[in-house]
Amino acid sequence: MAAGYIANQKKVSGCIGAGFMLWALAGIPYVMFMDDLTWRYLGMAVLVIAGISSFVLGSFAEQEQYKILKEEPLIFDHGYLKELSGFWQSERKKYVCPF
């Protein structure tokens, strides 16, 4: 259940991050199409709508079965906790800068 919760939170965070990215990218058509207002506003509208839909998708992607994990502390078997910690330590090493 803990691994499923982590995977679900990763999916939700990805959707919310993509929404913020699309909102930030909405400024590109504004700067890029100075002469043609139609393409400027159409490009901005498409990116803003895609960002909003990404937020909505992320908010509905959260599953109800994991709500109890936010309210109560998790208690793991010592062996499973060690295995889970080792897995996330190896994942962290992939993304941390070596210097």
Secondary structure, DSSP 8 states (H G I E B T S, - for coil): -HHHHHHHHHHHHHHHHHHHHHHHHTHHHHHH-SS-HHHHHHHHHHHHHHHHHHHHHHHHHS-GGGHHHHHS-----HHHHHHHHHHHHHHHHHHS---
